[in-house]
């Protein structure tokens, strides 16, 4: 059988070589236009038949080789091949002109011949469609033109682009008579991404060129892979009634490629796919056409859609021309004075007013802008405002620059268009004389220009921050701008929300957003374009590159308003803002300083602010009611309005650093709460004294009391605060569709005796309510959603629960010592205490300070009759004393056992994580059973056992085993079956490089044993340098 296959391949290979040589001799040159039409037609028809024949014979050889190779592989898998047969096959399959190289050359030849065939067919159509040339008809001759040199194509590993890449590379490099080493260099330079990575190991040597080429061809040139990807792309297209033309043209492009690859598209499934992507009104036309034109086919359906698109384009172009003509006429009658100074900050040099009025009259069913896909004409696009940006966008979309269709390239376009503006032969949207750089003027109360990265912190001549210039003002008199903290969101992910300060400025015609906020929301920016910004008092505008984004603003009602704004690096420095409650209280208000991240200009100003509801306050300020809540602005006495006012001299210079340092200090305090605080030694002694005095064992479970400070009488009730937070919590849980899961967790805690319902009128002990919220932890195997209680919450002039309790002494062993002992143990056992904090009971008299609110029916929302009051029976996690109470209780329990295992556990327990050493498997099993018994006496369950001893892991019960994906101890990755630890650097995920983001990156690396010091020392030295240079938090 093997001999038969080899003997069959040899003549096919020889025949294929002959065919490839014949293909090289095919005359593909264009015919002399001076020849008579009938002769040119005869020559082209002969060429067409010859090319068809060559393509057919090449394809037959390719099919024969693939079939015989498949037979060889199947035979090799089933039977043992003789050595001589294997050597014979290798002679055919290897070498510079092996059968697989020839097969690929044949495929490339087919692509080339197909291209020539299409050119010949087009020429035949042109000849047959033209009237015969008479003697009076002049004969046009073409000059030889030196076309510009094309750059080599690139390939990034996308299989669908392989044929396009190889066709270009084959013609430009591979078929050229140049050294192999030169071809290899060209090939490597054209690769990038995954394609480049796949050939990284090969030396740049002449003998490797064919190997690399063949490997790339086999990996990316597989027709079945490309066909599968094209079908996947077809299935992934989503129906969009507004963009049906784009969808139809995209499907047609896929079908053309599938046909080129030999796919038969004439079956009902393809027809069903096409129909599923079309709007209803088009389907009505399709079904009507089906009845008229029977029998129906996929080809007819595609042709019908192409005709429908052409008709739509003709109507649109005709309508667009008439609109532009009217617009142009009205503009000539009412030209705008480009040099006037206006109080409106941002003025476009264009026909904005007339264009906006035309837009409102346009039909809703028109095609959107070809550049940005928004609802305006192509020539009105501000996202791609310049001709260069529009040409670049068309190139990216692979569209014709004349008619802007995606079905062909510019050189193939047969449309003859004239620019409406200059009458030149180009598309009106690409007119250089019409679309020049826009100018935007901003009347900003600062003498400095707003531009990228401008730092105004040292400028003392600004009116916007007039409180710094207190020499000319009476003490207490301030001028406030219209500012408000608002909630904004990303329209693509509405649940992704942020709070930001917005400045409402009618002196700016357009709106702006800071680049930092746009990045935090993940907003998609358009291509940057140039605007010119001119502050008040300057004649010459400054150029600035900006991009556009879209975001949403949540009003106080149910309405959301979408904003299109320009992204800019810097808006202005910090402004004084008054927090205005929604009620009627307008005295003793709170003021704060903050830097605006949003500027709402005149384009959206009146969607938020109405001037028919203005109230003048006793302090002199003006109160406005807006859709985002009340705002206070104007000039007045700040002392009459706010409860305290500190002179703000030089605030604009130092406030950024003060805030950043304060945030950093708060960050470290929160991170190390209950672990690294340094309380007074007497406080620790008092906490320990109270603990030893109050701990008892009741029904097999330990019961403790809170270690109270003397200030416990100042503890706030927090009921109103918790009710407000509960309303927000219910809304967030509904947005994330986890309300039922959250409710089930609370019900489960009640069933397990962790919490209990309490009568709100119960006055035993201290009454205090805890706010709570949910934390999603999808990476954990046991708890995917956690309910977290905030014991630091309090109202003004009162203390929080954490402030009213002693933290207690740190009874944990040194984490470094625990980790070092962990690595010294030969046989290691890890385990943890199940819900450790919740296994310790709170004394009934101390439970009312851990109350919290929930609902009888969460789906009905927060209402008076739907509220339910709970309190904790066990110690909740999140209270400052909880770690101390847990450690003290475990130590108290272990002190009652006088044997080595209890002492070992005390030495190697860290919060709820236990580590034990064993001599062998039997010793490990013995310690497993004893540890379970010891903690059962304290009503605690030890679980999640795992060891580097595989036999131990097999012999313990499944309910005590750790899940297979668990592999960490005290935050360090541990591969238990290999007994190795893995320390990895967290990746850099920030979009901006600033002092703040560098600090966050360094601080996020968890490395208690110092393994990452060699890698991190450079970052820390760089951070030290930034501190020495006194860099701001937002710069580098």
Secondary structure, DSSP 8 states (H G I E B T S, - for coil): -HHHHHHHHHHHHHHHHHHHHHHHT-------TTS-HHHHHHHHHHHHHHHHHHHHHHHHHHHHHHHHHHHHHHHHHHS---HHHHHHHHHHHSSTT-HHHHHHHHHHHHHHHHHHHHHHHHHHHHHHHS----TTS-----------------B-S-GGGHHHHHHHHIIIIITSS--HHHHHHHHHHHB-HHHHHHTTTS-S-GGGHHHHHHHHHHHH--HHHHHHHHHHHHHH----GGGHHHHHHHHHHHHHHHHHTT----SHHHHHHHHHTS-HHHHHHHHHHHHHS-S--HHHHHHHHHHHHHHHHHHHHHHHHHHHHHHHHHHHHT---TT---SSS---SS-HHHHHHHHHHS-TTS---TTT-SSS-GGG-STT-SHHHHHHHHHHTT--TTT--SSS-GGG-------TTT--SS-GGG-TTT----------SSSS---TT---TT----STTGGG-GGGS-TTEEEE--EEEEEEEETTEEEEEEEEEEEE-TT-SS-EEEHHHHHHHT------EEEEE--TT-SS-EEEEEEEEEEEEE-SSS-EEEEEEEEES---SEEEEEE--SSS--SSBEEEEEE-SEEE-HHHHHHHEEEEEEEE-TTS-EEEEETTEEEEEEEEEHHHHBS-----TTHHHHHHHHHHHHHHHHHHHHHTTTTS----HHHHHHHHHHHHHH-EEETTEEEE---B-GGGGGB---HHHHHHHHHHHHHHHHHTT-HHHHHHHHHHHHHTTSEEE--TT--SS---B-EEEEEE-TT-SS-SEEEEEETT---TTSB-HHHHB---------HHHHHHHHHH-SEEEEEEETTGGGGSEE-GGGGGGGEEEEESSGGG-S-GGGEEEEEESB--TTSTTHHHHHHHHHHHHHTT--SHHHHHHHHTEETTEEEEEESSHHHHHHHHHHHHHHHHTTT--EEEEEES-HHHHHHS-GGGB--TT--EETTEEEETTTTEEE--------SS--HHHHHHHHHT---TT-TTHHHHHHHHHHHHHHHHTT--TT--
